[in-house]
Structure formats: C-alpha cells, structure tokens
C-alpha cells in the first residue's frame, strides 16, 4: 500500500464551508455548478469526499498561480 486511505472521508457541506472559510450556500452553488462533486447519502443528504475537496483546493491554488 502507498499510504492512501482505503476509505475516503465524507464531509458535510458545513464542514467543507468551514474548511474553505465560505458560506454553506456557496458550497451548494459550487455543487450545482458542478465545480465541486458531491454524493448523496441516505437519499437526500449531500456529502463531499475528502479527495474531491483536496482536488478542488489544488485546482484553486493552481489557478491562483497562473496570474
């Protein structure tokens, strides 16, 4: 094994918002716009995989350095 986690942590919209220091509605908008991928659990609740949040952050950092 190369150190990767076998099970990807699922985060709530509020957890992602807190980590990114954004409003939860902004996270919901990113999901609607398909900028951030989410999965449904229990039929209605949305969760964001830790790996997806990491990708989103990496891409944002790359975009910031392109200026």
Secondary structure, DSSP 8 states (H G I E B T S, - for coil): --S--SS--EE-HHHHHHHHT--HHHHHHHHHTTSS--EEETTTEEEEEHHHHHHHHHHHHHHHHT-
